[in-house]
Amino acid sequence: MIIMKKRYLKTVCSIIFFSALFLLPSGCQKKESISTAGLTEIPEHELVAGSGPAYATSSSFYGRCYAENGYYEIIDGLINFVSYDTGDSYIICSRPNCKHKDGNCAAKTWYPGTLGLARYQNHMYIIKHNAPEYSYTLSSFDLDGENQKEIITLSCGDRKQDGWHIVDVSQVYYCRNIAWCDIRNEYIENGECIDRCSQLVGYRLDTGEKIELTQLQMTGDGVDNPFSYKWISEDKIVIEDYNTQSIFIYDMASQTMDTYTEQQMREALETLGEDLSDCPAADIRFIGYVKETGMYYFQVFGYSDSTNENTVRNIVFSWDLDSSGAILADFGGGGIIFQMVGYTQTMIVDDTDILYSVDLDNERGMIYRLDLISGESRQLFEDDTHITFRILYCGQDFYIGTLDEGDRLCRISKEDFDKGNLSAAETISKY
């Protein structure tokens, strides 16, 4: 009887043990699915910058896509969402018991160079790098990883054949239901690269239709054609040509492109009473465009000689590309505008402002906020000249940025930032 009871207990314990093992979640399963409750759809006309290329097993602060409630990044080849509030990380996949090892999993990215990860409208978008096929695929999927859809695949071509071949895709922006891409190309002849050219192209997210803003062209010197997206809004795209100091403005409504040269900008400054005759060399940089004012904004560095070292002009001015404008700020010889670090590198924050520092001495500067609509500047706080808090993302009432020379990712309220209370920044993660 005792022997039978022991056997019975042993059998019951075995059943309970193996049942428990069966009920435990497998090590390959992700955490609870990311909640999409409370997330509002991003308007079609709003600009969203995709993440930079993911080349490592853990992305840097600049290879992420930041949003209001958290950020998206690629870790160990899988797309993750990380919550600002809890710090919890979620793999963007809702398939039960998914091991995230095949192409059916939306979270799986196969090779380094994948980029353009972003939440836009009510979907996720990404450009995946397919190394064996030498191609890039623009895809969309739901916020929980369901309903994957390939929009278009860009073939890099057979480099054994002469002609233009895609090397990689650089910046990606989403706006007006279009993915705007900066694509680097090489011209191959007899197996060797003899020229390079960047092409700025848009792809409609519903059809994959291609919109060419610039054309592939031979430069003759093997140097990459220096076209670069500088600004994309709901109705304008501004492209800068570093060689000629010109800007090209594409109007989305009329689908027309206009060119404005450095000489035209110099003449506009003269009409505003700013004489650059003592500046044989000048660097005119585009800052941004504000729809409410219809104005374009520029920063001008005027140099006394061609070495571009002795600065005698450092100003910010507005211009409507015709006859109107104003000098908004004059830094004298020392001062810089905050440039949002990372992938987008825009200078306008909170849609209508710029932040700038005017040197007090070699180590300290005074931070100001300039309202581009009113033209009024407001003094904020004193800071190091190298700028302590570098902004990555502007939320509704907070900034995401880096402290400790880029080693710490933090969130700070805009109120605390404007007061210079940088110690109030909360740490999200460390690099």
GUKEKE-136591 format. One record per residue (C-alpha): residue number from 0; y, x, z. Coordinates in nm, 4 decimals, m for minus. Example, Ala and Ser with C-alpha at 12.3 -4.5 7.8 and 13.67 -1.06 7.14 Angstrom:
2
+-----+----------+----------+----------+
: num :    north :     east :       up :
+-----+----------+----------+----------+
:   0 :  m0.4500 :   1.2300 :   0.7800 :
:   1 :  m0.1060 :   1.3670 :   0.7140 :
+-----+----------+----------+----------+
END
This chain:
431
+-----+----------+----------+----------+
: num :    north :     east :       up :
+-----+----------+----------+----------+
:   0 :   0.0000 :   0.0000 :   0.0000 :
:   1 :   0.2351 :   0.2813 :   0.0902 :
:   2 :   0.1466 :   0.4626 :  m0.2333 :
:   3 :   0.2124 :   0.1475 :  m0.4373 :
:   4 :   0.5507 :   0.1000 :  m0.2651 :
:   5 :   0.6524 :   0.4586 :  m0.3457 :
:   6 :   0.5555 :   0.4150 :  m0.7099 :
:   7 :   0.7528 :   0.0894 :  m0.7237 :
:   8 :   1.0626 :   0.2517 :  m0.5745 :
:   9 :   1.0338 :   0.5493 :  m0.8100 :
:  10 :   1.0127 :   0.3182 :  m1.1106 :
:  11 :   1.3148 :   0.1112 :  m0.9971 :
:  12 :   1.5224 :   0.4254 :  m0.9327 :
:  13 :   1.4366 :   0.5618 :  m1.2775 :
:  14 :   1.5458 :   0.2390 :  m1.4427 :
:  15 :   1.8746 :   0.2369 :  m1.2505 :
:  16 :   1.9400 :   0.6057 :  m1.3297 :
:  17 :   1.8826 :   0.5769 :  m1.7045 :
:  18 :   2.0703 :   0.2467 :  m1.7211 :
:  19 :   2.3683 :   0.4172 :  m1.5597 :
:  20 :   2.3500 :   0.7006 :  m1.8108 :
:  21 :   2.3459 :   0.4515 :  m2.0946 :
:  22 :   2.6500 :   0.2699 :  m1.9586 :
:  23 :   2.8565 :   0.5844 :  m1.9075 :
:  24 :   3.1067 :   0.6577 :  m2.1884 :
:  25 :   3.0094 :   0.9444 :  m2.4141 :
:  26 :   3.2063 :   1.2682 :  m2.4064 :
:  27 :   3.3212 :   1.2071 :  m2.7654 :
:  28 :   3.4900 :   0.8799 :  m2.6836 :
:  29 :   3.8659 :   0.8735 :  m2.6522 :
:  30 :   4.0646 :   0.7218 :  m2.3714 :
:  31 :   4.1611 :   0.3576 :  m2.3728 :
:  32 :   4.3298 :   0.2662 :  m2.6994 :
:  33 :   4.7062 :   0.3074 :  m2.7192 :
:  34 :   4.8891 :  m0.0156 :  m2.6430 :
:  35 :   5.1121 :  m0.1408 :  m2.9235 :
:  36 :   5.2597 :  m0.4155 :  m2.7050 :
:  37 :   5.6379 :  m0.4105 :  m2.7001 :
:  38 :   5.6703 :  m0.1845 :  m3.0044 :
:  39 :   5.9196 :  m0.3309 :  m3.2468 :
:  40 :   5.8852 :  m0.2837 :  m3.6200 :
:  41 :   6.1067 :  m0.0055 :  m3.7549 :
:  42 :   6.3419 :  m0.1520 :  m4.0187 :
:  43 :   6.2779 :  m0.0559 :  m4.3802 :
:  44 :   6.6243 :   0.0994 :  m4.4174 :
:  45 :   6.5931 :   0.3193 :  m4.1067 :
:  46 :   6.5288 :   0.6894 :  m4.1641 :
:  47 :   6.2217 :   0.8396 :  m3.9971 :
:  48 :   6.1436 :   1.2105 :  m4.0252 :
:  49 :   5.7774 :   1.3037 :  m4.0517 :
:  50 :   5.6313 :   1.5884 :  m3.8475 :
:  51 :   5.6275 :   1.9447 :  m3.9719 :
:  52 :   5.3085 :   2.1145 :  m4.0948 :
:  53 :   5.0334 :   2.1501 :  m3.8352 :
:  54 :   4.8932 :   2.5013 :  m3.8692 :
:  55 :   4.7510 :   2.5661 :  m3.5229 :
:  56 :   4.5020 :   2.3934 :  m3.2931 :
:  57 :   4.7964 :   2.2838 :  m3.0810 :
:  58 :   5.1252 :   2.1980 :  m3.2469 :
:  59 :   5.4624 :   2.3295 :  m3.1314 :
:  60 :   5.7402 :   2.1022 :  m3.0109 :
:  61 :   5.8752 :   2.1067 :  m3.3666 :
:  62 :   5.5522 :   1.9948 :  m3.5343 :
:  63 :   5.5592 :   1.6543 :  m3.3696 :
:  64 :   5.6939 :   1.3128 :  m3.4595 :
:  65 :   5.9047 :   1.1741 :  m3.1752 :
:  66 :   5.9457 :   0.8025 :  m3.1076 :
:  67 :   6.1018 :   0.5803 :  m2.8415 :
:  68 :   5.7943 :   0.5595 :  m2.6163 :
:  69 :   5.6180 :   0.8906 :  m2.6881 :
:  70 :   5.5342 :   1.1427 :  m2.9565 :
:  71 :   5.2606 :   1.1944 :  m3.2140 :
:  72 :   5.1003 :   1.5299 :  m3.2778 :
:  73 :   4.7863 :   1.6869 :  m3.4237 :
:  74 :   4.5632 :   1.8654 :  m3.1720 :
:  75 :   4.2341 :   2.0252 :  m3.2776 :
:  76 :   4.2502 :   1.8371 :  m3.6065 :
:  77 :   4.2970 :   1.4930 :  m3.4461 :
:  78 :   4.6069 :   1.2724 :  m3.4417 :
:  79 :   4.7149 :   1.2014 :  m3.0842 :
:  80 :   4.9819 :   0.9912 :  m2.9215 :
:  81 :   5.1302 :   1.1178 :  m2.5928 :
:  82 :   5.3216 :   0.8810 :  m2.3636 :
:  83 :   5.6526 :   1.0026 :  m2.2184 :
:  84 :   5.6057 :   0.7933 :  m1.9037 :
:  85 :   5.2495 :   0.8828 :  m1.8090 :
:  86 :   5.1765 :   1.1989 :  m2.0062 :
:  87 :   4.8462 :   1.0425 :  m2.1138 :
:  88 :   4.7125 :   1.1371 :  m2.4565 :
:  89 :   4.5344 :   0.8929 :  m2.6869 :
:  90 :   4.3483 :   0.9623 :  m3.0098 :
:  91 :   4.4771 :   0.7204 :  m3.2769 :
:  92 :   4.1424 :   0.5542 :  m3.3411 :
:  93 :   3.9995 :   0.2196 :  m3.2282 :
:  94 :   3.6495 :   0.2463 :  m3.3800 :
:  95 :   3.3877 :   0.1960 :  m3.1057 :
:  96 :   3.1924 :   0.5141 :  m3.0222 :
:  97 :   3.3715 :   0.7058 :  m3.2989 :
:  98 :   3.3053 :   1.0796 :  m3.2831 :
:  99 :   3.6129 :   1.1525 :  m3.4979 :
: 100 :   3.4227 :   1.3818 :  m3.7307 :
: 101 :   3.4414 :   1.2155 :  m4.0729 :
: 102 :   3.6928 :   1.0743 :  m4.3178 :
: 103 :   3.6367 :   0.7186 :  m4.1961 :
: 104 :   3.8294 :   0.8087 :  m3.8819 :
: 105 :   4.2037 :   0.7807 :  m3.9450 :
: 106 :   4.2715 :   1.0320 :  m3.6662 :
: 107 :   4.0756 :   1.3105 :  m3.8363 :
: 108 :   4.2704 :   1.5711 :  m4.0318 :
: 109 :   4.0637 :   1.8349 :  m4.2014 :
: 110 :   4.2781 :   2.1362 :  m4.2718 :
: 111 :   4.5957 :   2.3143 :  m4.1592 :
: 112 :   4.9075 :   2.2191 :  m4.3522 :
: 113 :   4.8820 :   1.8462 :  m4.2815 :
: 114 :   5.2306 :   1.7034 :  m4.2251 :
: 115 :   5.4562 :   1.3983 :  m4.2500 :
: 116 :   5.3025 :   1.2213 :  m3.9514 :
: 117 :   5.5293 :   0.9312 :  m3.8553 :
: 118 :   5.5463 :   0.5717 :  m3.7373 :
: 119 :   5.7517 :   0.3815 :  m3.9933 :
: 120 :   5.7930 :   0.0034 :  m4.0172 :
: 121 :   5.4670 :  m0.1198 :  m3.8605 :
: 122 :   5.2327 :   0.1543 :  m3.9811 :
: 123 :   5.1473 :   0.5194 :  m3.9377 :
: 124 :   5.1883 :   0.7547 :  m4.2351 :
: 125 :   5.0626 :   1.1059 :  m4.2945 :
: 126 :   5.0187 :   1.3592 :  m4.5755 :
: 127 :   4.6798 :   1.5229 :  m4.5306 :
: 128 :   4.6039 :   1.8627 :  m4.6772 :
: 129 :   4.2676 :   1.8701 :  m4.8585 :
: 130 :   4.1929 :   2.2424 :  m4.8882 :
: 131 :   3.8709 :   2.2399 :  m5.0971 :
: 132 :   4.0215 :   2.0009 :  m5.3528 :
: 133 :   4.3605 :   2.1783 :  m5.3512 :
: 134 :   4.5436 :   1.8521 :  m5.3030 :
: 135 :   4.7580 :   1.6477 :  m5.0643 :
: 136 :   4.6970 :   1.2789 :  m4.9890 :
: 137 :   4.9657 :   1.0400 :  m4.8646 :
: 138 :   4.7946 :   0.7744 :  m4.6518 :
: 139 :   4.8835 :   0.4862 :  m4.4242 :
: 140 :   4.6970 :   0.3139 :  m4.1418 :
: 141 :   4.7640 :   0.0661 :  m3.8624 :
: 142 :   4.8999 :   0.1841 :  m3.5290 :
: 143 :   4.5495 :   0.1657 :  m3.3802 :
: 144 :   4.3917 :   0.3640 :  m3.6642 :
: 145 :   4.2484 :   0.0694 :  m3.8570 :
: 146 :   4.2958 :  m0.0187 :  m4.2272 :
: 147 :   4.3311 :   0.3274 :  m4.3780 :
: 148 :   4.4862 :   0.3248 :  m4.7251 :
: 149 :   4.5327 :   0.6127 :  m4.9659 :
: 150 :   4.8680 :   0.5703 :  m5.1408 :
: 151 :   4.8630 :   0.8702 :  m5.3754 :
: 152 :   4.6944 :   1.2090 :  m5.4073 :
: 153 :   4.8913 :   1.5091 :  m5.5342 :
: 154 :   4.6729 :   1.7616 :  m5.7116 :
: 155 :   4.7779 :   2.1244 :  m5.6767 :
: 156 :   4.6131 :   2.1954 :  m6.0135 :
: 157 :   4.3817 :   2.4678 :  m6.1392 :
: 158 :   4.5641 :   2.7982 :  m6.0971 :
: 159 :   4.3503 :   2.9446 :  m6.3740 :
: 160 :   4.5592 :   2.7392 :  m6.6148 :
: 161 :   4.9154 :   2.8313 :  m6.7055 :
: 162 :   5.1906 :   2.5971 :  m6.5851 :
: 163 :   5.3463 :   2.4532 :  m6.2701 :
: 164 :   5.1262 :   2.4195 :  m5.9623 :
: 165 :   5.2007 :   2.2707 :  m5.6196 :
: 166 :   5.1966 :   2.5313 :  m5.3433 :
: 167 :   5.2706 :   2.3032 :  m5.0499 :
: 168 :   5.4686 :   2.0033 :  m4.9322 :
: 169 :   5.7600 :   2.0766 :  m4.7020 :
: 170 :   5.9937 :   1.8192 :  m4.5449 :
: 171 :   5.8959 :   1.4502 :  m4.5503 :
: 172 :   6.1260 :   1.1563 :  m4.4720 :
: 173 :   6.0533 :   0.7824 :  m4.4791 :
: 174 :   6.3276 :   0.5384 :  m4.5753 :
: 175 :   6.3591 :   0.2254 :  m4.7922 :
: 176 :   5.9811 :   0.2052 :  m4.8226 :
: 177 :   5.9715 :   0.5499 :  m4.9864 :
: 178 :   5.8317 :   0.8838 :  m4.8715 :
: 179 :   6.0833 :   1.1506 :  m4.9755 :
: 180 :   5.9170 :   1.4911 :  m5.0090 :
: 181 :   6.0249 :   1.8491 :  m5.0678 :
: 182 :   5.7490 :   2.0014 :  m5.2838 :
: 183 :   5.7274 :   2.3750 :  m5.3517 :
: 184 :   5.5853 :   2.4779 :  m5.6878 :
: 185 :   5.4899 :   2.8020 :  m5.8618 :
: 186 :   5.4698 :   2.8691 :  m6.2334 :
: 187 :   5.1436 :   3.0497 :  m6.3118 :
: 188 :   5.0982 :   3.2609 :  m6.6226 :
: 189 :   4.7819 :   3.4630 :  m6.6849 :
: 190 :   4.6787 :   3.4086 :  m6.3249 :
: 191 :   5.0054 :   3.5375 :  m6.1757 :
: 192 :   5.3096 :   3.3641 :  m6.0307 :
: 193 :   5.6165 :   3.4371 :  m6.2444 :
: 194 :   5.8592 :   3.1751 :  m6.1086 :
: 195 :   5.9137 :   2.9266 :  m5.8263 :
: 196 :   6.0924 :   2.5958 :  m5.7958 :
: 197 :   6.1314 :   2.3302 :  m5.5258 :
: 198 :   6.1282 :   1.9704 :  m5.6432 :
: 199 :   6.2605 :   1.6747 :  m5.4450 :
: 200 :   6.0450 :   1.3699 :  m5.5083 :
: 201 :   6.0019 :   1.0195 :  m5.3650 :
: 202 :   5.6833 :   0.8105 :  m5.3616 :
: 203 :   5.6962 :   0.4340 :  m5.3113 :
: 204 :   5.4739 :   0.3425 :  m5.0178 :
: 205 :   5.3484 :   0.0196 :  m5.1757 :
: 206 :   5.2621 :   0.1498 :  m5.5242 :
: 207 :   5.2725 :   0.5313 :  m5.5137 :
: 208 :   5.5292 :   0.5299 :  m5.7958 :
: 209 :   5.7012 :   0.8682 :  m5.8331 :
: 210 :   6.0818 :   0.9102 :  m5.8248 :
: 211 :   6.2034 :   1.2548 :  m5.9342 :
: 212 :   6.5417 :   1.3492 :  m5.7871 :
: 213 :   6.5333 :   1.7038 :  m5.9224 :
: 214 :   6.3378 :   1.8519 :  m6.2119 :
: 215 :   6.1064 :   2.1499 :  m6.2287 :
: 216 :   6.2930 :   2.4293 :  m6.4042 :
: 217 :   6.2526 :   2.7995 :  m6.4640 :
: 218 :   6.5009 :   3.0120 :  m6.2687 :
: 219 :   6.4091 :   3.3376 :  m6.4420 :
: 220 :   6.4218 :   3.5499 :  m6.1286 :
: 221 :   6.1108 :   3.4316 :  m5.9457 :
: 222 :   6.3216 :   3.3133 :  m5.6529 :
: 223 :   6.2586 :   2.9667 :  m5.5155 :
: 224 :   6.5126 :   2.7146 :  m5.6442 :
: 225 :   6.7165 :   2.6510 :  m5.3282 :
: 226 :   6.7496 :   2.2720 :  m5.3481 :
: 227 :   6.7170 :   2.1120 :  m5.0072 :
: 228 :   6.7446 :   1.7621 :  m4.8645 :
: 229 :   7.0455 :   1.7562 :  m4.6337 :
: 230 :   7.0815 :   1.3879 :  m4.5592 :
: 231 :   6.8939 :   1.0664 :  m4.6257 :
: 232 :   7.0261 :   0.7276 :  m4.5177 :
: 233 :   6.9668 :   0.3690 :  m4.6215 :
: 234 :   7.1835 :   0.4087 :  m4.9317 :
: 235 :   7.2528 :   0.7810 :  m4.9893 :
: 236 :   7.0606 :   1.1022 :  m5.0366 :
: 237 :   7.2522 :   1.4289 :  m5.0206 :
: 238 :   7.0992 :   1.7408 :  m5.1747 :
: 239 :   7.2441 :   2.0879 :  m5.1327 :
: 240 :   7.2193 :   2.3761 :  m5.3782 :
: 241 :   7.2638 :   2.6974 :  m5.1816 :
: 242 :   7.3182 :   2.9089 :  m5.4935 :
: 243 :   7.6218 :   2.7231 :  m5.6255 :
: 244 :   7.7492 :   2.5799 :  m5.2932 :
: 245 :   7.7293 :   2.2380 :  m5.4585 :
: 246 :   7.6039 :   1.9066 :  m5.3288 :
: 247 :   7.4315 :   1.6320 :  m5.5260 :
: 248 :   7.4669 :   1.2745 :  m5.4010 :
: 249 :   7.2075 :   1.0186 :  m5.5084 :
: 250 :   7.3045 :   0.6533 :  m5.4717 :
: 251 :   6.9928 :   0.4432 :  m5.4090 :
: 252 :   7.1487 :   0.1178 :  m5.5247 :
: 253 :   7.2694 :   0.2448 :  m5.8633 :
: 254 :   7.0049 :   0.5210 :  m5.8859 :
: 255 :   7.2715 :   0.7631 :  m6.0059 :
: 256 :   7.3396 :   1.1259 :  m5.9097 :
: 257 :   7.6873 :   1.2827 :  m5.8759 :
: 258 :   7.7695 :   1.6526 :  m5.8308 :
: 259 :   8.0458 :   1.7981 :  m5.6133 :
: 260 :   8.1257 :   2.1690 :  m5.6226 :
: 261 :   8.2669 :   2.4063 :  m5.3657 :
: 262 :   8.5904 :   2.4200 :  m5.5655 :
: 263 :   8.6324 :   2.0434 :  m5.5379 :
: 264 :   8.5827 :   2.0672 :  m5.1621 :
: 265 :   8.8392 :   2.3466 :  m5.1365 :
: 266 :   9.0871 :   2.1330 :  m5.3285 :
: 267 :   9.0159 :   1.8395 :  m5.0963 :
: 268 :   9.0943 :   2.0636 :  m4.7981 :
: 269 :   9.4244 :   2.1675 :  m4.9568 :
: 270 :   9.5284 :   1.8030 :  m4.9885 :
: 271 :   9.4624 :   1.7753 :  m4.6141 :
: 272 :   9.6986 :   2.0657 :  m4.5505 :
: 273 :   9.4288 :   2.3276 :  m4.4866 :
: 274 :   9.5020 :   2.6436 :  m4.6857 :
: 275 :   9.2015 :   2.8679 :  m4.7557 :
: 276 :   9.3941 :   3.1176 :  m4.9677 :
: 277 :   9.3358 :   3.3861 :  m4.7045 :
: 278 :   8.9594 :   3.3182 :  m4.7181 :
: 279 :   8.8159 :   3.4756 :  m5.0339 :
: 280 :   8.4734 :   3.3828 :  m4.9010 :
: 281 :   8.3876 :   3.0425 :  m4.7536 :
: 282 :   8.0693 :   2.8711 :  m4.6443 :
: 283 :   8.0995 :   2.4924 :  m4.6698 :
: 284 :   7.8142 :   2.3171 :  m4.4932 :
: 285 :   7.7333 :   1.9490 :  m4.5192 :
: 286 :   7.7091 :   1.7766 :  m4.1787 :
: 287 :   7.6333 :   1.4146 :  m4.2600 :
: 288 :   7.7434 :   1.0755 :  m4.3873 :
: 289 :   7.8518 :   0.7724 :  m4.1830 :
: 290 :   7.8284 :   0.4365 :  m4.3569 :
: 291 :   8.0829 :   0.2677 :  m4.1265 :
: 292 :   8.3576 :   0.5034 :  m4.2446 :
: 293 :   8.2293 :   0.5723 :  m4.5964 :
: 294 :   8.3036 :   0.9369 :  m4.5226 :
: 295 :   8.1093 :   1.2600 :  m4.5723 :
: 296 :   8.1497 :   1.5316 :  m4.3110 :
: 297 :   8.1577 :   1.9073 :  m4.3602 :
: 298 :   8.1969 :   2.2256 :  m4.1605 :
: 299 :   8.3844 :   2.5141 :  m4.3227 :
: 300 :   8.3497 :   2.8778 :  m4.2279 :
: 301 :   8.6283 :   3.0787 :  m4.3904 :
: 302 :   8.5870 :   3.4575 :  m4.4045 :
: 303 :   8.8520 :   3.7221 :  m4.4628 :
: 304 :   8.6182 :   3.9241 :  m4.6842 :
: 305 :   8.2898 :   3.8978 :  m4.8709 :
: 306 :   8.0822 :   4.0330 :  m4.5791 :
: 307 :   8.0903 :   3.6846 :  m4.4193 :
: 308 :   8.1404 :   3.8451 :  m4.0783 :
: 309 :   8.5089 :   3.8094 :  m3.9888 :
: 310 :   8.5611 :   3.4349 :  m3.9400 :
: 311 :   8.9211 :   3.3178 :  m3.9769 :
: 312 :   8.8489 :   2.9459 :  m4.0298 :
: 313 :   8.5985 :   2.7226 :  m3.8503 :
: 314 :   8.6787 :   2.3546 :  m3.8968 :
: 315 :   8.5196 :   2.0123 :  m3.9369 :
: 316 :   8.6657 :   1.7718 :  m4.1917 :
: 317 :   8.5898 :   1.4318 :  m4.3402 :
: 318 :   8.6126 :   1.3459 :  m4.7095 :
: 319 :   8.5469 :   1.0291 :  m4.9094 :
: 320 :   8.4712 :   1.2399 :  m5.2224 :
: 321 :   8.7978 :   1.1182 :  m5.3723 :
: 322 :   9.1358 :   1.1507 :  m5.2046 :
: 323 :   9.1022 :   1.0588 :  m4.8377 :
: 324 :   8.9939 :   1.2672 :  m4.5416 :
: 325 :   9.1035 :   1.4351 :  m4.2186 :
: 326 :   9.0680 :   1.7542 :  m4.0182 :
: 327 :   8.8627 :   1.6471 :  m3.7145 :
: 328 :   8.8058 :   1.9689 :  m3.5210 :
: 329 :   8.9243 :   2.3298 :  m3.5308 :
: 330 :   8.7127 :   2.5871 :  m3.3511 :
: 331 :   8.9368 :   2.8812 :  m3.4334 :
: 332 :   8.7151 :   3.1879 :  m3.4662 :
: 333 :   8.4443 :   3.0846 :  m3.2210 :
: 334 :   8.2441 :   2.7681 :  m3.1880 :
: 335 :   7.9291 :   2.5962 :  m3.3153 :
: 336 :   7.8039 :   2.2455 :  m3.3851 :
: 337 :   7.4826 :   2.1402 :  m3.2153 :
: 338 :   7.2080 :   2.1251 :  m3.4767 :
: 339 :   6.9076 :   1.9208 :  m3.3779 :
: 340 :   6.6269 :   2.1756 :  m3.3743 :
: 341 :   6.2905 :   2.1274 :  m3.5334 :
: 342 :   6.2032 :   1.9585 :  m3.8540 :
: 343 :   6.5067 :   1.7453 :  m3.9390 :
: 344 :   6.7858 :   1.9831 :  m3.8346 :
: 345 :   7.0578 :   1.7199 :  m3.8643 :
: 346 :   7.3936 :   1.7728 :  m3.6957 :
: 347 :   7.4767 :   1.4069 :  m3.6281 :
: 348 :   7.3491 :   1.2558 :  m3.3039 :
: 349 :   7.3517 :   0.8907 :  m3.1988 :
: 350 :   7.4357 :   0.7916 :  m3.5589 :
: 351 :   7.8097 :   0.8639 :  m3.5379 :
: 352 :   7.8707 :   1.1675 :  m3.3127 :
: 353 :   7.8524 :   1.5432 :  m3.3282 :
: 354 :   7.8256 :   1.7735 :  m3.0279 :
: 355 :   7.9972 :   2.1084 :  m3.0489 :
: 356 :   8.0766 :   2.4098 :  m2.8344 :
: 357 :   8.4007 :   2.6074 :  m2.8322 :
: 358 :   8.3707 :   2.9616 :  m2.6981 :
: 359 :   8.5381 :   3.0357 :  m2.3653 :
: 360 :   8.4184 :   3.3966 :  m2.3704 :
: 361 :   8.1160 :   3.5874 :  m2.5010 :
: 362 :   7.8741 :   3.4055 :  m2.2714 :
: 363 :   8.0179 :   3.0610 :  m2.1948 :
: 364 :   8.1394 :   2.7697 :  m2.4034 :
: 365 :   8.2851 :   2.4215 :  m2.3480 :
: 366 :   8.0774 :   2.1330 :  m2.4884 :
: 367 :   8.2556 :   1.8428 :  m2.6612 :
: 368 :   8.1453 :   1.5124 :  m2.8162 :
: 369 :   8.3275 :   1.4140 :  m3.1359 :
: 370 :   8.3206 :   1.0490 :  m3.2442 :
: 371 :   8.3258 :   1.0611 :  m3.6243 :
: 372 :   8.4514 :   0.7033 :  m3.6541 :
: 373 :   8.7528 :   0.7333 :  m3.4235 :
: 374 :   8.8020 :   1.1055 :  m3.4805 :
: 375 :   8.8435 :   1.1577 :  m3.1066 :
: 376 :   8.6833 :   1.4442 :  m2.9120 :
: 377 :   8.5785 :   1.4192 :  m2.5472 :
: 378 :   8.5193 :   1.7217 :  m2.3246 :
: 379 :   8.1762 :   1.7140 :  m2.1590 :
: 380 :   8.0720 :   2.0268 :  m1.9659 :
: 381 :   8.0608 :   2.4045 :  m1.9627 :
: 382 :   7.7416 :   2.5691 :  m2.0855 :
: 383 :   7.5937 :   2.8952 :  m2.2109 :
: 384 :   7.7049 :   2.9814 :  m2.5642 :
: 385 :   7.3426 :   2.9753 :  m2.6806 :
: 386 :   7.3195 :   2.6044 :  m2.5728 :
: 387 :   7.0818 :   2.5341 :  m2.2841 :
: 388 :   6.9404 :   2.1942 :  m2.3909 :
: 389 :   6.8404 :   2.1730 :  m2.7572 :
: 390 :   6.7978 :   1.8166 :  m2.8811 :
: 391 :   6.4904 :   1.7156 :  m3.0811 :
: 392 :   6.5168 :   1.3368 :  m3.0764 :
: 393 :   6.7779 :   1.0731 :  m2.9898 :
: 394 :   6.6350 :   0.7714 :  m2.8091 :
: 395 :   6.8213 :   0.4553 :  m2.7217 :
: 396 :   6.9503 :   0.5910 :  m2.3888 :
: 397 :   6.7902 :   0.9348 :  m2.3661 :
: 398 :   6.7401 :   1.2636 :  m2.5486 :
: 399 :   6.4181 :   1.4583 :  m2.5991 :
: 400 :   6.4774 :   1.8305 :  m2.6151 :
: 401 :   6.3835 :   2.1756 :  m2.4930 :
: 402 :   6.4897 :   2.3831 :  m2.1947 :
: 403 :   6.4037 :   2.7356 :  m2.0775 :
: 404 :   6.4668 :   2.8804 :  m2.4239 :
: 405 :   6.2275 :   2.6362 :  m2.5865 :
: 406 :   5.9397 :   2.6697 :  m2.3406 :
: 407 :   5.9730 :   2.3256 :  m2.1791 :
: 408 :   5.9891 :   1.9816 :  m2.3471 :
: 409 :   6.2065 :   1.7434 :  m2.1464 :
: 410 :   6.3627 :   1.3977 :  m2.1409 :
: 411 :   6.7138 :   1.3452 :  m2.0088 :
: 412 :   6.9355 :   1.0379 :  m1.9946 :
: 413 :   7.2428 :   1.0512 :  m2.2154 :
: 414 :   7.4552 :   0.9846 :  m1.9074 :
: 415 :   7.3181 :   1.2912 :  m1.7275 :
: 416 :   7.3532 :   1.5017 :  m2.0411 :
: 417 :   7.7190 :   1.4113 :  m2.0907 :
: 418 :   7.7845 :   1.5021 :  m1.7259 :
: 419 :   7.6142 :   1.8383 :  m1.7746 :
: 420 :   7.3530 :   1.7423 :  m1.5153 :
: 421 :   7.0738 :   1.9234 :  m1.7000 :
: 422 :   6.8730 :   1.9709 :  m1.3794 :
: 423 :   6.7982 :   1.5963 :  m1.3959 :
: 424 :   6.5840 :   1.6488 :  m1.7073 :
: 425 :   6.2205 :   1.5563 :  m1.6482 :
: 426 :   5.9476 :   1.7785 :  m1.7906 :
: 427 :   5.7136 :   1.6168 :  m2.0432 :
: 428 :   5.5095 :   1.9207 :  m2.1386 :
: 429 :   5.5239 :   2.2996 :  m2.1540 :
: 430 :   5.4600 :   2.5213 :  m2.4538 :
+-----+----------+----------+----------+
END
